[in-house]
């Protein structure tokens, strides 16, 4: 990873702000230690990754089958963990098309039941009030249906446990943000439950963005002083891609498996106001970058457009080269549907161009 860090040495000086974040925010969650990264003589870009792909007319079955296809990748790590954190995507607490369907959770739990006996925590930090989403989307059904698997629902904004992390704001100034502590616990096997969706800032939102923009917290409902660290990620189209990558670096050592539900995807003006695409598929991988790369392919999206995906691959966080991804399931050509991009696509693609600044006047 040193090649990535050295190329962006000036950005990395932002980590000095982490200490000041403790003074700004006060008490954090207890310190956690990242599990050791698995390294090899070959860089990540030279290694192969495995992705499970399933297609059919049943969302729940698709999800479970995609996970079964990669269970040899999951089980050796899962058996070492004390509990599972299942992270859905509730970007909108009332629009079902924009948020994880309960049947996707059922599919994940169907896979876990015969393979894991510990607690499962469904945990989200929605941009709105998370518990409203749990109620509207019937997440409580999972508790009764999957007994004796011990399942609980947690609103991470209300729980309020965090670790500080440094990103860049829209002016490229280093700023601290509060990231969910539960996504940084080495005893947890973290499963991301994402969707296939286009996006109005970063082209596509799949598993990586679900994790990285689900991690920052906002103020609890009863706290009078309102704050929202998620907003700090939306200062500009280039900055957002960089901040997702910086946050992925922080979270990636703790990631377990990515699950992307494409039974009903969203095209156009996602992540909230797009329209339905009946892709009827599911994707699963222990490599979140590989999962998102395959997701882009099934949506007919040029993956070079998705800045954060490329940045993450360049930093060795996963495999972004389709020729080095083993897909277990149907052929990509058989499940690909061309998604319509956001109306803002030309603005979104500006991250690829040079930064234009006003030249300084020389004295």
Buried (B, 14 or more C-beta within 10 A) or exposed (E): BEEBEEEBEEBBEBEEBBEBBEEEBEEBBEEEEEEEEEEEEEEBEEBEBBBBBBBEEBBBBBBBBBBBBBBEBBEEEBEEBEBBBBBBBBBBBEBBBBBBBBBBBBBBBBBBBEEBEBBBBBBBBBBBBBBBBBEBBEBBEBBEBBEEBEBEBBBBBBBBBBBBBBBBBBEBEBBBBBBBBBBBBBEBBBBBBBBBBBBBBBBBBBBBBBBBBBBBBBBEEEEEEEEEBBEBBBBBBBBBBBBBBBBBBBBBBBBBBBBBBBBBBBBBBBBBBBBEBEBBBBBBBBBBBBBBBBBBBBBEBEBEBBBBBBBBBBBBBBBBBBEBBEBBBEEBEEBBBEBBBBEBEEEBBEBEEEEEEEEEEEE
